[in-house]
Amino acid sequence: MSYVKKIRKEFDKMKNPNGYGSVVKLSGNRRNPFAVRKTTGWNEKGHPIYLTIGYAPTREEGNIMLALYNNDPYDVDAVKVTLKELWKLFQEKKLLKLNKSTRGSLTSAFKHTKKYHDMKYKDLKSFHMQDCIDNCGCGYSTQWAIKNLFGHLDKFALELDVINKSYAQLTTAESIPETTKIPFTEEEIKILWEHEKEEWVDSILVFIYTGFRISELLNIKITDIDLEQGTIQGGTKTNAGKNRIIPIHSKIFNIIKSRVESGQVYLFELDGKKLSSYLYYKIWDDLMEKFKMDHTPHECRHTFRSRLDSAGANKKCIDMLMGHKSKEVGERVYTHKTLEELKYAIELITS
């Protein structure tokens, strides 16, 4: 060992107190040649056992890393976790506790972060996250899903001490556009009633008079229908919307009764099997083309709510029928509506 190296080694020993750690130059041509480490013990041969904190391109940066570690010791293994590894751990520990819709959304969003999968999560900053959002090639819903994903991962990373600051909150996504949903007109509903007996037209009418979402209506089984009480039980998505009771409007009672008596398992099915949303959309598109209408199944739900509101239905009843949580605390806590009140509200729609 040269005299200069000996002096440097002694100087380094003098700089740092016992147990503080050291920055050591490694041999060879390396991108980050300085190892930042601390002695955590001794093996049977009396050799030191090192905890490697990290690697740095210069001795100065290594000393900064060592100082930061000593000021606030962290789990060295945790900070080495990559985005992909953190996501895998998140799937195991957190994802299954979220609702089905959110699980699907986050899983899809993760595919748009592939560029940074092997990057240490602690090194991921807001501009990396924003890059994923801006260059996903998709609309506002996917952009918000990616932003939401990083929000969940940041929160999880904070719990694990992988990071000490959340950058996801600094990201932005495309603004959600104003709704373009257009309810069916009274004239269009009249045309549908004129063609009630034609195949699948009854499904549109049931949509319009129940307010169910497409996934909700296609999941309804005959056993969910009580003709004696005049109700259908169904609904998903939110706590307020799950398994809600919808009175059967008198105008569609015979449609429901006919399908119940058909002996099938689901209210709407195809060739004895549950009807998928994909196949129903094909049926829907054919009907819209036939009647020269331009609507989506979800616009039936908007039609239902709009007609209830126009008829003067009680706001709490509307929320219950739609599966929405009432905005007013008083309505949520103190107002309880009976089945008869819901039936009264729905029968306010007279056409």
C-alpha positions in Angstrom: 0.0 0.0 0.0 1.4 3.4 -1.0 2.1 6.1 1.5 -0.7 8.3 0.1 -3.2 5.5 0.4 -2.1 4.9 4.0 -2.6 8.6 4.8 -6.0 8.6 3.2 -7.1 5.5 5.1 -5.9 7.0 8.4 -7.7 10.2 7.6 -10.9 8.4 6.9 -10.7 6.7 10.2 -10.1 10.0 12.0 -13.1 11.6 10.2 -15.7 9.1 11.2 -16.4 8.0 14.8 -16.7 4.3 15.7 -19.7 2.7 14.3 -20.4 5.5 11.9 -19.4 3.5 8.7 -17.1 4.2 5.8 -16.9 4.8 2.1 -14.5 2.4 0.4 -13.1 2.6 -3.2 -13.7 -0.7 -5.0 -11.3 -2.1 -7.6 -12.0 -2.2 -11.4 -13.8 0.1 -13.7 -17.2 0.6 -12.2 -20.0 3.1 -12.7 -20.4 3.6 -9.0 -17.0 2.5 -7.6 -17.5 3.7 -4.0 -19.2 1.3 -1.6 -21.0 2.8 1.4 -21.0 0.4 4.3 -21.2 -0.2 8.0 -19.7 -2.9 10.2 -22.5 -4.9 11.9 -20.5 -7.6 13.5 -17.6 -10.1 13.1 -17.5 -13.6 11.7 -15.8 -16.7 13.3 -12.5 -15.7 11.7 -12.6 -12.3 13.1 -13.4 -10.6 9.8 -15.9 -7.8 9.8 -19.5 -8.3 8.5 -20.6 -5.4 6.4 -24.0 -3.9 5.8 -23.8 -2.4 2.3 -25.9 0.8 2.3 -25.3 1.6 -1.4 -22.9 2.6 -4.1 -21.9 6.0 -5.2 -20.0 7.5 -8.2 -17.7 9.7 -6.0 -16.4 9.6 -2.4 -18.2 12.8 -1.6 -21.6 11.4 -2.7 -20.8 8.3 -0.7 -20.2 10.3 2.4 -23.5 12.2 1.9 -25.3 8.8 1.6 -23.6 7.6 4.7 -24.6 10.8 6.6 -28.2 10.5 5.5 -28.3 6.9 6.7 -26.8 7.7 10.1 -29.2 10.6 10.5 -32.2 8.5 9.7 -31.4 4.7 9.5 -33.6 2.9 7.0 -34.2 -0.7 5.9 -31.5 -1.1 3.3 -33.2 -4.1 1.6 -36.5 -2.1 1.4 -34.9 0.8 -0.5 -33.6 -1.7 -3.1 -37.2 -2.8 -4.0 -38.1 -2.1 -7.6 -41.4 -0.9 -8.9 -42.2 -4.4 -10.2 -41.3 -6.0 -6.8 -43.3 -3.4 -4.9 -46.3 -4.1 -7.1 -46.0 -7.9 -6.5 -45.9 -7.3 -2.8 -48.8 -4.9 -3.1 -50.8 -7.6 -4.9 -50.2 -10.0 -2.0 -50.8 -7.6 0.9 -53.3 -5.0 -0.3 -54.9 -5.6 -3.7 -57.3 -8.3 -2.6 -58.8 -6.0 0.0 -60.0 -3.6 -2.7 -63.2 -4.0 -4.6 -63.2 -5.9 -7.9 -63.5 -2.8 -10.1 -60.5 -1.1 -8.4 -58.5 -4.3 -8.6 -59.1 -4.5 -12.4 -58.3 -0.8 -12.9 -55.0 -0.9 -11.0 -53.9 -4.1 -12.7 -54.5 -2.6 -16.1 -52.8 0.6 -15.1 -49.7 -1.2 -14.0 -49.1 -2.4 -17.6 -48.5 1.2 -18.6 -45.6 1.5 -16.2 -43.4 -1.1 -17.9 -40.7 1.4 -18.7 -39.8 1.7 -15.0 -40.5 -1.8 -13.8 -36.8 -2.4 -12.9 -36.2 1.0 -11.4 -35.8 1.2 -7.6 -39.0 2.6 -6.2 -37.2 5.1 -4.0 -35.7 6.6 -7.1 -39.0 7.0 -8.8 -40.0 10.7 -8.9 -43.1 12.6 -10.0 -41.7 13.1 -13.5 -41.3 9.4 -14.0 -44.9 8.8 -12.9 -46.1 11.7 -15.1 -44.3 10.2 -18.0 -46.4 7.0 -17.6 -49.6 9.1 -17.5 -48.8 11.4 -20.4 -47.5 8.6 -22.7 -50.0 5.8 -22.0 -51.7 6.6 -25.3 -55.2 6.4 -23.6 -57.9 8.7 -22.4 -58.7 10.3 -19.1 -60.0 7.1 -17.4 -56.7 5.3 -18.0 -54.7 8.3 -17.0 -56.6 8.6 -13.8 -56.1 4.9 -13.2 -52.3 5.2 -13.5 -52.3 8.3 -11.2 -54.5 6.3 -8.7 -52.1 3.3 -8.9 -49.1 5.4 -8.0 -51.1 6.9 -5.1 -51.7 3.4 -3.7 -48.1 2.3 -4.2 -46.7 5.5 -2.6 -48.9 4.9 0.5 -47.8 1.3 0.6 -44.1 2.3 0.1 -44.4 4.8 3.0 -45.7 2.0 5.3 -42.6 -0.1 4.4 -40.2 2.8 4.8 -39.2 2.4 1.2 -39.8 6.1 0.7 -40.2 9.0 3.0 -42.1 11.3 0.6 -45.0 10.8 -1.7 -44.6 12.1 -5.3 -47.8 10.7 -6.7 -49.8 13.6 -5.4 -47.8 15.9 -7.6 -48.9 14.2 -10.8 -51.8 15.4 -13.0 -54.2 13.6 -15.4 -56.5 14.7 -18.1 -59.7 16.4 -16.9 -62.8 14.3 -16.8 -65.0 15.6 -19.5 -68.6 16.8 -18.9 -71.1 14.0 -19.4 -72.5 13.5 -22.9 -75.1 11.1 -21.8 -78.5 11.8 -23.5 -81.7 10.3 -22.1 -84.2 8.7 -24.3 -87.0 11.1 -25.4 -90.6 10.3 -24.7 -91.1 9.8 -28.4 -88.4 7.2 -28.5 -89.8 5.4 -25.6 -93.2 5.4 -27.3 -91.6 3.8 -30.4 -90.1 1.1 -28.2 -93.5 0.3 -26.7 -94.9 0.0 -30.2 -92.3 -2.7 -30.9 -92.4 -4.3 -27.5 -93.1 -7.8 -28.9 -90.0 -7.8 -31.1 -87.0 -9.7 -29.9 -84.9 -8.0 -27.2 -86.9 -4.7 -27.3 -88.2 -5.7 -23.9 -84.7 -5.6 -22.5 -84.4 -1.9 -23.4 -87.7 -1.2 -21.7 -86.6 -3.0 -18.5 -83.4 -0.9 -18.5 -85.4 2.3 -18.8 -87.9 1.4 -16.0 -85.4 0.0 -13.5 -82.2 2.1 -13.8 -79.9 -1.0 -13.6 -76.5 -0.9 -15.1 -75.8 -3.4 -17.9 -73.6 -5.6 -15.7 -76.3 -5.5 -13.0 -79.2 -6.4 -15.2 -77.4 -9.3 -17.0 -76.5 -10.7 -13.6 -80.1 -10.9 -12.4 -81.5 -14.4 -11.9 -85.1 -15.4 -11.9 -84.6 -16.2 -8.2 -83.9 -12.5 -7.6 -87.4 -11.6 -8.7 -90.4 -11.7 -6.3 -93.6 -11.3 -8.4 -95.8 -11.4 -5.3 -94.0 -8.4 -3.8 -93.4 -6.9 -7.2 -89.7 -6.4 -6.7 -86.3 -7.2 -8.2 -83.2 -7.5 -6.1 -79.9 -6.7 -7.7 -77.0 -4.2 -8.0 -73.3 -4.0 -7.5 -70.4 -1.5 -7.4 -71.1 0.4 -4.1 -72.3 -0.4 -0.7 -75.4 1.7 -1.4 -76.0 -0.1 -4.7 -75.4 -3.7 -3.8 -78.5 -5.9 -3.7 -80.8 -3.0 -3.7 -84.6 -3.5 -4.0 -86.2 -2.1 -7.2 -90.0 -2.2 -7.4 -91.3 -3.6 -10.7 -93.0 -0.7 -12.6 -96.5 -1.7 -13.6 -95.7 -1.0 -17.3 -93.0 -3.7 -17.4 -94.7 -6.2 -14.9 -95.9 -8.5 -17.7 -92.5 -8.4 -19.4 -90.8 -9.6 -16.2 -93.6 -12.1 -15.5 -93.3 -13.6 -18.9 -89.5 -14.1 -18.6 -89.9 -15.5 -15.0 -92.4 -18.1 -16.3 -90.1 -19.1 -19.2 -88.1 -21.4 -17.0 -84.7 -19.8 -17.7 -82.1 -19.1 -15.0 -81.3 -15.5 -15.8 -83.8 -12.8 -16.6 -82.0 -12.2 -19.9 -80.0 -15.0 -21.4 -79.0 -16.4 -24.8 -79.4 -20.0 -25.9 -79.8 -21.1 -22.3 -76.7 -19.4 -21.1 -75.9 -16.2 -19.2 -75.6 -13.2 -21.7 -72.3 -11.4 -21.7 -72.0 -7.7 -21.9 -70.0 -8.1 -25.2 -72.9 -10.1 -26.9 -75.5 -7.8 -25.5 -73.8 -4.7 -27.0 -74.0 -6.4 -30.4 -77.8 -6.9 -29.8 -78.1 -3.4 -28.6 -76.3 -1.9 -31.7 -78.6 -3.8 -34.0 -81.6 -2.5 -32.2 -80.3 1.1 -32.3 -79.6 0.9 -36.0 -83.1 -0.6 -36.6 -84.9 2.1 -34.8 -82.5 4.9 -35.9 -81.6 5.8 -32.4 -78.3 6.7 -30.9 -78.0 5.7 -27.3 -75.9 3.5 -25.0 -77.3 1.0 -22.4 -76.1 3.4 -19.7 -78.3 6.2 -21.1 -81.3 4.1 -20.0 -80.0 4.6 -16.4 -79.8 8.4 -17.0 -83.3 8.2 -18.5 -84.7 6.5 -15.4 -83.2 9.1 -13.1 -84.2 12.0 -15.2 -87.8 10.8 -15.4 -88.0 10.2 -11.7 -86.7 13.7 -11.1 -89.1 15.3 -13.6 -92.0 13.4 -12.0 -91.2 15.0 -8.6 -90.0 11.8 -6.8 -88.6 12.1 -3.3 -84.8 12.7 -3.5 -84.0 10.0 -1.0 -86.1 7.5 -2.9 -84.3 8.4 -6.1 -80.9 7.8 -4.4 -82.1 4.4 -3.1 -83.5 3.3 -6.5 -80.2 4.4 -8.3 -78.0 2.8 -5.6 -76.5 6.2 -4.7 -75.4 7.4 -1.3 -77.4 10.5 -0.3 -75.4 13.7 -0.2 -77.1 15.1 2.8 -76.1 13.7 6.2 -79.7 14.0 7.5 -81.1 12.0 4.6 -78.4 9.3 5.0 -78.9 8.9 8.8 -82.4 9.7 9.6 -84.6 9.0 6.6 -85.8 5.5 6.0 -88.0 4.7 3.1 -90.4 1.8 3.0 -91.0 -0.4 0.0 -94.4 1.2 -0.5 -92.7 4.6 -0.7 -90.3 3.3 -3.3 -93.2 1.9 -5.3 -95.0 5.2 -5.1 -91.9 7.0 -6.3 -91.4 4.7 -9.3 -95.1 4.8 -10.3 -94.8 8.6 -10.7 -93.4 7.7 -14.1 -96.7 7.4 -16.0 -95.6 6.9 -19.6 
